[in-house]
Amino acid sequence: VQLQAYGGGLVQAGESLRLSCPVSGSFFSVAVMGWYRQAPGKERELVARIFSADNTNYADSVKGRFTISRDNANDTVYLQMNSLKPEDTGVYYCNAAVLTTASALRVYWGQGTQVTVSS
């Protein structure tokens, strides 16, 4: 099972970015999908996670600006980031809890993508 994050870049404050992360490989199904970020000198933190379209969690710092969604047909998770702020700068990682068989759940991480927001 592999995850790869796409869509990072350098933007100015107030602009938007959309991250995507497809899950590939052989597995039974994908349960929870999420996005985390790590700023320089700080610990990795949860940004958002999605169980289903009507069951999502967000960090307080991104509520109202970021939207997480998932495409179950393509096992892909997205993060739409609007009104970006310099404090959103960091490496963004996707992760997924994957059922590798009907009863075996494992968590996988993708390689990060850099998001830099200039003021």
N, C-alpha and C positions, 0 to 999 in steps of 0.2 A: 504494500500500500504506500502510495506517495502523494504528498501534497506540495504544491508550488504556488507561492503568492506572486501575483502580478499587479502592476498598476501604480507602483510608487513613483515618486518624482519630486521635483522642486517647484513649489508654487508660492505665491504671495499670500499674505494674510487675507482672508475673506474669500479666497477661491475654493474650488472643489476638486476632489479626486475620487475615483472609484477603484477599489481594490477587488480582485477576484482570486479565487483559490479553488481549482478543481481537485477532486480526489480521484486518483486513478489506481488501477491494480485489481486484484481479485479479492472480493469481500462479499459479505452477505447484505449488509445495508449500513448506512451512516446514521448514527443517532444524533448527538449534539455536535454542532459546529460553532466555531468561535474565532474571534480576533483578539490578539493581545499585542501590546507594544512595550518597547523598552527604550527609554530615553538614556542618553549618556550619563553614567554614574548612578543610575537608578535601577530598581528591580523591575522585572517584567510584571506588567499589570493587565488585568482583564479590561478590554475595551467594550466588547459586546459578545453575546452568544445567543444562539437560536436553537430552540428545540423544535418549534414548528412556527408557522406564520403568525399564530396568535400567542406565542409563548417565547418572549425575548427578554433579555436582560441587558442593561447598559450601565456603564460607569457614569456616575453623576456628572462628571466633567464633559461628557459628550452628549448627554440627553438633549434632544431637540435639534441637534446638529448632524448626528450620524444615524444611519439606518442600516441595519443588517438584514439580509434576506438570503434565501437559498433556493436553488433550482434542484428539486429532488430528481428530476428526470436525468440531469447531467451531473448530479452529485457535486454541485459547485456552491460555494458560499461567497457572498458579495458584501462589501462594506462601502456604502455611499457616504462620503465625508464632505459636508458643506460647511461654509463659514469657518474655514480652517484658521487656527491660531498658531502662533509660534510655539506655544507649549504642547501642541500636538506632534511636534517633531520627534521622530524616533524610528526604530526598526519595528515594523509591523509583522507579526507572525500569525498564520492561521493554524488552527488545530481542529481535530475532529476525533470524536469517540466513535470507533468503527467496530461493527460486529463482523469479525473475521469469519465466524461461523454463526449458527443460530444462537449459540450460548456463550461465545467468547468475545468479550469487549476489550478493545485496546485503544489507547490514545496515541495519536500520531501528530507530529508537528511538521509544518512546512518550513522551508528556508525563508528567511525574512525578506521584506522589501522595504527600502529606505523611503521615508516620507520626511521631507524638509520643508518647513513653512517659514518664509522670511517675513520680517516685519516691514 
